[in-house]
Amino acid sequence: MAKPFIPVALTANDLLEGDAVWWTGEIWSPSLSAALIARDEAEAARLSARAADPAEGARVVGAYLVELDDAGRPRLRREAIRADREPTFAYGAAAPLRDAA
């Protein structure tokens, strides 16, 4: 029995801004909600080809496919953090004040 296909999206790091970005089918976007989601092997192969395209090296680096759940969210914690675009801890004004020692 064939393993069911898990939807994927193409992500990378923007070389100019340093942001995690997602391929929309036309442009790189910082928003996962705008990402093109591959729902079968053929679409995933097209996204993989895009990731391997040397022309992408001028704009992004480290492109790879991310598995998504049924709601379109990354299945792995690392990817969920990247997609969230928020720090995982409070810092600056949002950080609690430390006691002076």
Kinemage of the C-alpha trace (Angstrom):
@kinemage 1
@onewidth
@group {chain A} dominant
@subgroup {mainchain}
@vectorlist {calphas} color= white
{ca met a 1} P 0.000 0.000 0.000
{ca ala a 2} L 1.328 3.417 -0.964
{ca lys a 3} L 2.179 5.882 1.749
{ca pro a 4} L -0.256 8.846 1.673
{ca phe a 5} L 1.219 12.090 0.369
{ca ile a 6} L 1.856 14.796 2.969
{ca pro a 7} L 1.320 18.364 1.683
{ca val a 8} L 4.474 20.497 1.484
{ca ala a 9} L 5.469 24.125 0.950
{ca leu a 10} L 8.786 25.569 -0.196
{ca thr a 11} L 10.641 27.766 2.291
{ca ala a 12} L 14.015 29.518 2.297
{ca asn a 13} L 15.874 32.388 3.948
{ca asp a 14} L 15.798 35.814 2.326
{ca leu a 15} L 19.375 36.998 1.760
{ca leu a 16} L 18.561 40.708 2.057
{ca glu a 17} L 16.205 40.707 5.032
{ca gly a 18} L 17.207 37.491 6.794
{ca asp a 19} L 13.570 36.428 7.057
{ca ala a 20} L 12.109 33.000 6.510
{ca val a 21} L 10.157 33.240 3.246
{ca trp a 22} L 7.693 30.984 1.434
{ca trp a 23} L 7.247 30.456 -2.322
{ca thr a 24} L 3.810 31.606 -3.525
{ca gly a 25} L 4.155 30.335 -7.066
{ca glu a 26} L 5.206 33.805 -8.231
{ca ile a 27} L 7.238 35.494 -5.496
{ca trp a 28} L 8.856 34.809 -2.113
{ca ser a 29} L 6.597 35.958 0.718
{ca pro a 30} L 7.229 36.221 4.460
{ca ser a 31} L 3.725 34.828 5.008
{ca leu a 32} L 3.102 31.079 5.162
{ca ser a 33} L -0.584 31.742 4.438
{ca ala a 34} L 0.428 32.981 0.958
{ca ala a 35} L 2.550 29.895 0.197
{ca leu a 36} L 1.844 27.556 -2.678
{ca ile a 37} L 1.033 24.166 -1.149
{ca ala a 38} L 1.941 21.033 -3.099
{ca arg a 39} L -0.819 18.481 -2.613
{ca asp a 40} L 0.661 15.697 -4.756
{ca glu a 41} L 4.032 14.287 -5.841
{ca ala a 42} L 4.056 16.180 -9.150
{ca glu a 43} L 3.549 19.564 -7.476
{ca ala a 44} L 6.181 18.684 -4.860
{ca ala a 45} L 8.621 17.789 -7.649
{ca arg a 46} L 8.046 21.208 -9.256
{ca leu a 47} L 8.722 22.915 -5.919
{ca ser a 48} L 11.881 20.832 -5.457
{ca ala a 49} L 13.054 21.903 -8.900
{ca arg a 50} L 12.459 25.524 -7.912
{ca ala a 51} L 14.546 25.002 -4.769
{ca ala a 52} L 17.413 23.619 -6.871
{ca asp a 53} L 17.292 26.473 -9.423
{ca pro a 54} L 20.638 28.364 -9.248
{ca ala a 55} L 18.859 31.611 -10.148
{ca glu a 56} L 17.187 31.550 -6.734
{ca gly a 57} L 20.611 31.963 -5.113
{ca ala a 58} L 20.538 35.693 -5.842
{ca arg a 59} L 17.492 36.208 -3.614
{ca val a 60} L 17.238 33.282 -1.177
{ca val a 61} L 19.394 30.573 0.327
{ca gly a 62} L 18.698 27.159 1.800
{ca ala a 63} L 15.410 26.426 0.047
{ca tyr a 64} L 13.718 23.179 1.099
{ca leu a 65} L 10.288 21.561 1.402
{ca val a 66} L 8.365 21.690 4.689
{ca glu a 67} L 5.676 19.133 5.550
{ca leu a 68} L 2.327 20.658 6.507
{ca asp a 69} L -0.593 19.306 8.517
{ca asp a 70} L -4.199 19.265 7.284
{ca ala a 71} L -4.691 22.856 8.447
{ca gly a 72} L -1.668 24.084 6.438
{ca arg a 73} L 0.616 24.528 9.463
{ca pro a 74} L 4.152 23.110 9.629
{ca arg a 75} L 4.286 19.677 11.239
{ca leu a 76} L 7.658 20.270 12.917
{ca arg a 77} L 8.216 22.716 15.768
{ca arg a 78} L 11.253 24.304 14.101
{ca glu a 79} L 9.233 25.164 11.018
{ca ala a 80} L 6.288 26.413 13.091
{ca ile a 81} L 8.659 28.843 14.842
{ca arg a 82} L 10.002 30.068 11.488
{ca ala a 83} L 6.480 30.496 10.105
{ca asp a 84} L 5.302 32.372 13.207
{ca arg a 85} L 7.929 35.114 12.643
{ca glu a 86} L 7.897 35.992 16.361
{ca pro a 87} L 10.607 35.456 18.963
{ca thr a 88} L 10.264 32.369 21.126
{ca phe a 89} L 11.135 34.355 24.259
{ca ala a 90} L 10.484 37.839 25.592
{ca tyr a 91} L 13.293 40.381 25.326
{ca gly a 92} L 13.739 44.118 25.499
{ca ala a 93} L 10.770 46.005 26.953
{ca ala a 94} L 8.692 42.809 26.960
{ca ala a 95} L 11.211 40.937 29.118
{ca pro a 96} L 10.693 40.819 32.879
{ca leu a 97} L 13.006 43.085 34.862
{ca arg a 98} L 15.955 41.361 36.489
{ca asp a 99} L 16.834 41.965 40.124
{ca ala a 100} L 20.088 43.843 40.601
{ca ala a 101} L 22.669 41.598 42.225
